[in-house]
Amino acid sequence: MIAAADFNITKVERSKLNDINLENIPFGKYFTDHMLEVDYEDGEWKTPEIKPYQPLLMEPSLAAIHYGQAIFEGIKAYKNPQGEPYIFRPADNFSRFNISAERMQMPQVPEHIFMEGMKLLIEMDSNWIPNKEDHALYIRPFMFSTDEMIGVRPSEKYKFMIILSPTGPYYSAPMRIYVEEQYVRAVPGGIGYAKAAGNYGAAMFATAEAKKKGYDQVLWTDAYEHKYVQECGTMNVFFIIGNTAITPDLEAGTILAGVTRDSVIVLLKEMGFNVEERPLSIDDVIDAHKAGLLYEVFGTGTAATISMIKELRYKDYVMEFDTNAWKTAPEIKSRLNDIRYGKREDTHGWMVKA
């Protein structure tokens, strides 16, 4: 049972939902009626609030603006055929959030604030969950430093929040991907495994350069040799080579441990694939393509779910794929969706009732 008494709750007088059509919505543009907000001061978390979604009042000297102490998560909620809201693997996101917090020298968020606050917020705004294929309620927990002074050091004050956004597909069509050789996303010893805001800001220039060349995203390579594939834009990436599914391993700490990535590994094994988490060079990818053994390449992520890649370019070598003939990625997406929308038995305990 959600301990609503532990939260100060203020409800809106009129829902914004009356003015929004959830049948055709872009990703991340609209936000629900309420948000969760709680401050960390004097070494402790204050009483969390759930209140109407509204702007924040901040000082120009706010530490997060100057020094980038900011982290976030991405989670999704769905409705089953009975209209009940369920969240996909939120405990995994909670765990990863606090891993990111530790790396960024931020306080740990207590489970009851993160998990119970999220459930209560979704319960209040459950009417915002779209009832349409490939649509969901996107959940964005985030935390940032709030000291009001200039000085490079961990902040003493922080703000943790959760906002909700009804969303459609992040990538609506198969993508064209450019293999990046100059810029890097992360290095061993860095913050690549943390879901820190700075990781995404630093990726924008290389992504923009790829888009000038007609591509949707970049496939990152390692920082030392630009030889081993890493993440694909904001997603983990999988290669189906023969009867084996290969995805870059997490050992170097340069790749985010995706919750969807882990789910896809489980489902691929259930489908009979050998799954290998290991270093994979772009040369091996090209060799597999030349040999006719590279069958599918796709990205995985909370926002993207399963995103098929129809073209992969490395230098002057272009690999093109007929995604309409694919079987594996569509099957993975179908199985994930069926579990999330309550159409298939959840044998893994991934869905948590809001």
C-alpha positions in Angstrom: 0.0 0.0 0.0 1.3 3.4 -0.9 1.9 5.6 2.2 0.2 8.7 0.8 0.4 10.2 4.3 4.1 10.5 3.9 3.6 12.9 1.0 2.2 16.4 0.9 -0.3 16.3 -1.9 -1.9 19.2 -3.8 -4.2 18.3 -6.7 -5.0 20.4 -9.8 -8.5 21.9 -10.0 -8.8 21.1 -13.7 -6.9 18.5 -15.7 -4.9 19.6 -18.8 -5.9 16.3 -20.3 -9.2 17.9 -21.4 -7.2 19.9 -23.9 -4.8 17.2 -25.3 -5.5 14.4 -27.8 -3.5 11.4 -26.8 -4.1 9.7 -30.1 -1.2 11.4 -31.9 1.5 12.7 -29.6 5.2 13.3 -30.1 7.8 12.0 -27.7 8.4 14.2 -24.6 6.3 17.3 -25.5 3.4 17.1 -23.1 3.5 16.6 -19.3 0.8 15.4 -16.9 -1.0 17.4 -14.3 1.3 16.6 -11.3 4.9 16.2 -10.4 6.9 15.0 -7.4 9.4 17.3 -5.8 11.6 16.8 -2.7 14.7 18.6 -1.4 17.8 17.3 0.3 19.2 19.8 2.9 21.3 19.5 6.1 22.1 15.9 5.3 18.5 14.6 5.0 15.6 14.4 2.7 12.7 16.6 3.5 9.0 15.7 3.1 8.2 14.9 -0.5 5.5 16.9 -2.3 3.2 15.9 -5.1 1.8 19.1 -6.6 0.6 20.6 -9.9 3.2 20.6 -12.7 4.7 24.0 -12.7 7.9 26.0 -13.4 10.8 26.0 -10.9 12.2 29.2 -9.4 16.0 29.1 -9.4 18.9 31.4 -8.6 21.4 32.2 -11.5 24.1 30.8 -9.2 22.5 27.3 -9.0 25.3 24.8 -8.9 23.8 22.3 -11.4 23.8 25.0 -14.1 27.5 25.7 -13.7 29.0 22.3 -12.8 26.7 19.7 -14.3 25.8 17.7 -11.2 22.6 16.2 -12.7 21.4 12.7 -13.3 18.1 11.1 -14.6 16.3 7.9 -15.4 13.8 6.9 -18.1 11.0 4.4 -17.2 7.6 3.6 -18.8 4.2 2.7 -17.5 1.5 0.9 -19.5 -2.1 -0.2 -19.1 -3.2 -3.8 -19.2 -6.4 -4.9 -21.0 -8.3 -4.3 -17.7 -7.1 -0.6 -17.7 -4.7 -1.1 -14.7 -1.5 0.8 -14.8 1.8 -1.1 -14.6 5.4 0.0 -14.6 8.1 -1.8 -16.5 11.1 -2.9 -14.2 11.2 0.3 -12.0 13.4 -1.4 -9.3 16.2 -1.7 -11.9 16.0 2.0 -12.7 16.0 2.8 -9.0 19.1 0.8 -8.5 20.8 2.4 -11.5 19.8 5.9 -10.4 21.6 5.5 -7.2 24.7 4.1 -9.0 24.7 7.2 -11.0 24.3 9.3 -7.9 27.3 7.7 -6.2 29.5 8.3 -9.3 28.4 12.0 -9.4 28.9 12.5 -5.6 25.2 13.0 -5.0 23.1 11.6 -2.1 21.2 8.3 -2.4 17.5 8.7 -2.9 15.5 6.5 -0.5 13.4 3.7 -2.0 10.2 4.9 -0.5 10.6 8.4 -2.1 11.6 7.0 -5.5 9.3 3.9 -5.8 6.3 4.8 -3.7 6.3 8.4 -4.9 6.4 7.2 -8.5 3.5 4.8 -7.9 1.4 7.5 -6.2 2.1 10.0 -8.9 1.1 7.5 -11.7 -2.0 6.6 -9.7 -3.0 10.2 -9.6 -2.3 10.8 -13.4 -3.2 7.3 -14.7 -5.7 8.8 -17.2 -2.7 10.1 -19.0 -1.5 6.7 -20.0 -2.2 6.3 -23.8 -4.2 3.3 -24.8 -2.5 2.7 -28.1 0.3 0.4 -29.5 3.8 1.8 -29.1 2.6 4.5 -26.7 3.2 4.7 -23.0 3.5 7.0 -20.1 7.2 8.0 -19.9 8.5 8.5 -16.4 11.4 10.9 -15.8 13.0 10.8 -12.3 15.9 13.3 -12.0 18.1 15.0 -9.5 20.3 18.1 -9.6 22.5 20.1 -7.3 20.9 23.2 -5.8 23.6 25.1 -3.9 23.4 28.8 -4.7 27.1 29.6 -4.9 30.0 29.4 -7.3 32.6 26.8 -6.4 33.7 23.5 -7.8 32.8 21.0 -5.2 29.9 18.6 -4.5 26.8 20.5 -3.6 25.3 20.3 -0.1 21.7 20.7 -1.4 19.9 18.7 -4.0 16.4 18.5 -5.6 14.9 15.2 -6.7 11.8 15.2 -8.9 9.6 13.0 -11.1 7.6 14.2 -14.0 5.4 12.2 -16.4 4.9 12.5 -20.1 2.5 10.6 -22.4 4.5 9.6 -25.4 4.5 8.0 -28.8 7.4 6.2 -30.5 10.9 7.9 -30.1 12.1 6.6 -33.5 9.1 6.0 -35.8 11.1 4.5 -38.7 14.2 2.3 -39.2 17.4 4.4 -38.8 20.5 5.2 -40.8 23.6 5.1 -38.6 27.0 6.7 -39.1 30.0 5.0 -37.3 31.8 7.7 -35.4 35.6 7.7 -35.5 36.7 11.1 -34.2 34.5 12.0 -31.2 33.9 9.7 -28.2 31.0 9.2 -25.8 33.0 7.8 -22.9 36.3 6.5 -21.7 37.3 3.9 -19.1 37.3 5.5 -15.7 34.8 8.1 -16.9 31.0 8.4 -16.4 29.8 6.4 -19.3 28.0 3.9 -17.1 26.1 6.7 -15.3 23.0 8.3 -16.6 24.4 11.8 -16.2 23.1 14.8 -18.1 26.6 15.7 -19.3 26.9 12.4 -21.3 24.1 13.5 -23.5 25.2 17.1 -23.9 28.6 16.0 -25.0 27.1 13.7 -27.6 25.1 16.4 -29.4 27.9 17.8 -31.7 28.9 14.4 -33.2 25.2 13.6 -33.7 24.6 16.9 -35.4 27.6 16.3 -37.7 26.1 12.9 -38.6 22.8 14.4 -39.4 24.4 16.8 -41.8 25.6 13.8 -43.7 22.0 12.4 -43.8 22.2 10.0 -40.9 19.9 9.7 -37.9 22.4 8.8 -35.2 26.0 7.7 -34.6 27.4 4.4 -33.5 30.1 5.2 -31.0 33.4 3.5 -31.0 36.0 3.1 -28.2 38.2 6.1 -27.2 41.6 4.4 -27.7 41.5 2.7 -31.1 38.1 3.7 -32.5 37.7 0.1 -33.3 35.2 -1.5 -30.9 31.5 -0.6 -31.1 29.9 0.9 -28.0 26.5 2.5 -27.8 24.3 3.7 -30.7 23.1 7.2 -30.0 21.1 6.9 -26.8 20.7 3.2 -27.1 22.5 -0.1 -26.5 23.1 -2.0 -29.7 22.7 -5.7 -30.8 24.1 -7.5 -33.9 22.6 -10.7 -35.1 25.5 -12.6 -36.7 24.5 -16.1 -37.7 22.6 -17.7 -34.8 24.4 -15.5 -32.3 23.3 -12.2 -30.8 26.3 -10.0 -29.9 26.1 -6.8 -27.8 29.1 -4.9 -26.3 29.9 -5.9 -22.8 29.8 -3.5 -19.8 33.2 -4.3 -18.3 35.0 -1.1 -19.2 32.3 1.1 -17.6 31.8 3.1 -20.8 28.3 1.7 -21.6 25.0 2.2 -19.8 23.6 -1.0 -18.3 20.3 -0.7 -20.1 17.2 -2.2 -18.6 15.7 -2.9 -22.0 19.1 -4.3 -23.0 18.9 -6.8 -20.2 15.3 -7.7 -21.0 16.3 -8.3 -24.7 19.1 -10.6 -23.6 16.7 -12.7 -21.6 14.2 -12.9 -24.5 16.8 -13.7 -27.1 18.0 -16.7 -25.0 14.3 -17.8 -24.7 14.1 -17.7 -28.5 17.1 -20.0 -28.8 19.9 -17.6 -29.6 23.4 -17.8 -28.3 24.0 -14.4 -26.7 27.5 -13.0 -26.3 28.3 -9.9 -24.3 31.8 -9.1 -25.4 34.0 -6.6 -27.3 33.0 -6.4 -31.0 35.1 -4.6 -33.5 33.7 -2.8 -36.5 36.0 -4.9 -38.7 34.3 -8.0 -37.4 30.9 -6.5 -38.2 32.0 -5.7 -41.8 33.5 -9.2 -42.2 30.2 -10.7 -41.1 28.3 -8.4 -43.5 30.6 -9.4 -46.5 30.1 -13.0 -45.6 26.3 -12.6 -45.6 26.1 -13.5 -41.9 25.1 -10.1 -40.5 21.3 -10.5 -40.5 20.1 -7.7 -38.2 21.3 -4.6 -36.3 19.0 -2.9 -33.8 19.1 -0.5 -30.9 17.4 -1.0 -27.5 16.4 1.5 -24.9 13.5 2.7 -22.7 12.6 5.6 -25.0 13.4 3.7 -28.2 12.3 0.2 -27.1 13.5 -1.7 -30.2 14.8 0.5 -33.1 15.8 -1.2 -36.3 18.8 0.0 -38.3 18.4 -0.1 -42.1 21.8 1.4 -42.9 25.2 1.4 -41.2 28.1 3.3 -42.7 31.8 3.0 -41.7 34.1 5.2 -43.7 33.1 4.5 -47.3 31.7 1.1 -46.6 27.8 1.1 -46.4 25.8 -1.8 -45.0 22.2 -1.8 -46.0 19.4 -4.0 -44.6 15.9 -5.0 -45.7 14.2 -4.5 -42.3 10.9 -5.6 -43.8 12.3 -9.1 -44.0 13.6 -9.2 -40.5 12.3 -11.7 -38.0 14.3 -11.3 -34.8 13.9 -7.6 -33.9 10.2 -7.6 -34.7 9.7 -10.7 -32.6 11.6 -9.2 -29.7 9.6 -6.0 -29.9 6.3 -8.0 -30.1 7.2 -10.1 -27.0 8.2 -7.0 -25.0 5.0 -5.2 -26.0 2.8 -8.1 -25.2 4.4 -8.4 -21.7 4.1 -4.6 -21.1 0.5 -4.4 -22.2 -0.5 -7.5 -20.3 -1.2 -9.6 -23.4 1.5 -12.2 -22.5 2.2 -13.8 -19.1 5.0 -11.9 -17.3 7.1 -14.9 -16.2 10.0 -12.6 -15.1 8.1 -10.3 -12.7 9.0 -7.3 -14.8 5.7 -5.5 -14.5 5.0 -3.7 -11.2 1.5 -2.4 -10.4 1.3 1.3 -9.9 
